[in-house]
Amino acid sequence: MIVFDSPDWLIDRIVVGELMVNCYIVQWKASGEAIVVDPGAEGSRINRRIEELGAKVTEIVLTHGHGDHIGGIAEVQQATWAKIAVGRHDAEMLTDAWANLSAPFGMDVTAPAADRLLDEGDEVAVGEGRLKVLETPGHSSGSIILAGD
């Protein structure tokens, strides 16, 4: 389901996992370059959608590091070779099931370590487009949002 369509951007939403996490493929139409935001589970399903869209994924960006948002990272990264980016204050959550709150629920969800730590004011490039990182601590100490125009 496409949730936003503009002359430059295509934003496609996929609801994944038992906790129904919104995962987004954010694509710059002209180049086909894309990022995947919050691949929480069902990596193979996300990968199929990436292929259907003809997207060239360069980065996996996490809005925060809880277990339900990171479960599909390894599979998506393996298929795309994309780098992983997360808010600086949630970095340890990727590799620690206790820190990402999956272990207390009887799951052991972890992901590869981040390649890039994001701070307020950083930018995420998608083709010629730019998304600004805004820190929004609360849900987790490292929660972020991406703002574009």
Disulfide bonds with the S-S distance in Angstrom:
none
